Amino acid sequence: MSTEETIQEQIDSNNILLYMKGNPEQPQCGFSAQVTQVLMQCGKRFAYVDILSNPEIRATLPKVSNWPTFPQLYIDGELVGGCDIVTEMFEKGELQPLVESAGAEQSEE
């Protein structure tokens, strides 16, 4: 399986997926920490991929997503954005409904 296929499989298999540096318990950058905190405040489980442990994904994902930076949040297979966008959406109350609907779908499977 190519790296692109692996990325697509990860995105397709997880309703809420965060590509980040480190893990939710020990983020390895401030932006990843901020997005993790926002997601935790939304109250739904989410999957993550540590790009520091997966150099092929770290190198390939920006080409696949057409988004140059990390973290990258995907909900229901769609790129939501990075730290600034996710934080802004959370502050405006726009992120929670997306997370709620994705979390609800995931729990029904």
Secondary structure as UniProt FT lines:
FT   HELIX           3..13
FT   STRAND          16..20
FT   STRAND          22..23
FT   TURN            24..25
FT   STRAND          26..27
FT   HELIX           30..42
FT   STRAND          47..50
FT   TURN            51..52
FT   HELIX           55..65
FT   STRAND          72..75
FT   TURN            76..77
FT   STRAND          78..81
FT   HELIX           83..91
FT   TURN            92..93
FT   HELIX           95..108
//
